Amino acid sequence: MRKLLFAALAMIVVVSALVFNSRAENISLRGDYVEVRTASVFAGACHYNGEVTTTGRDAMMAWNVTSGKWQGVDLTGVRALAIVSADANLSDNNVARQSEIVIDRSASRTQALAMLNALKERYAPSLGKIVSVRSAPIKFARAGSTYSVAADDAAIDVQGMPNDLCCKMPNLVWYTPLVSLENRKVGYTMKALYTGSAVSDPWTRSGENSAFYGSFAL
């Protein structure tokens, strides 16, 4: 009986190792990610209920690749920004979405195409119909849990919540990020600004817990 138990445990260890290695081999890109929504993602129930049907229809998503390749192209250092808009709250997976993709101008043409293909392949449901793709300078700076992203018509300034309250009070986190994240945290939005018009009217948010940040792997 004991031998059978040890054999079963050994098999579990082997299978787990194979699954882990398979997942690791499937990961091509890694990096930093920050996302801002037009609704508080961490709030009291009354605040959430007051926003869920009236706002939360827009978001900005920003990626900074720190390592990896896609389609054989090294994308280390490439930055991208997506502006997403929908007719209803983005928490509804069935709502029609449209997005604008901005790739940092410092990326080569080959890198820009590879980055765009990676976003389209892995995040199609979150992005919806891509109505515009363009190149522009993108600044992406991270210092610990502070993120600053800036493009010609968009800006994001996010700080980590004091004492990681989102982890200590998970029942007050009402949404999930638009992409899968490792070590997901809720961020405090100092400023989020969009002044373009490709996918939505201009909007701005500040002084609320309306952001997510963490590490992406795809």
C-alpha positions, 0 to 999 in steps of 0.5 A: 500500500505504501509503495502504491502511495509513493508511486502515485505521488511520484507520478503527480510530481512528474505530471506537474513538472511537465505541465509547468515546463509546457506553460513556460515554453509557451510564454514568449513575452514578458513585461510590465502592464498597467490599465485604467478604467472609467470606473472604480475597480475597488470600492464600496458596494454602493459606489460600485452599483452606482457606476456599473450601469452608467460608466466603466465603458472606456479603458486604456491598456499599456504594455512594456515588454521587458523580454521575449520574442514574437514570431522570431522578432525580439520585442524587448523594450517595445511599448504599446498602448490600447484605447478601448471603448464599448457601449456598456460596462467593459465587465460585460464580456459580450459587449461590442468593443472597439479599440485604437492601438498605438505602437511606440515610434522607436520600434522598427517596422518589423517589431511594430508588426510583431507586437501588433500581431501578438496583441491581436492574437492574445487579447482579441476579446478585450480589444474587440474591433481594432479601428486604428493602428498608428505609431507615436512616441510612448513613454512607459516608466515604472518605479516599484508600484508607480506607473507613468505612461504618456503618448500624444493624446493619452496619459496614465499616472498610477500609484499602488494602494497603501498597504495593498488593501486590494489584497486584504479586502478582495471582496471590494475588487469588483472587476478583473483586468482586461488581460491576465496578470501575474501578481495583479494589484489595484492601483490608485489613479492620480491621472488618466487622460484621453484626448483623442477621438478615434474610438470614443469622446475624450475622457479623464479620471483622477483620484480613485482606485480605477487601475490594475497593474502587474506583470503580463506573460504571453 
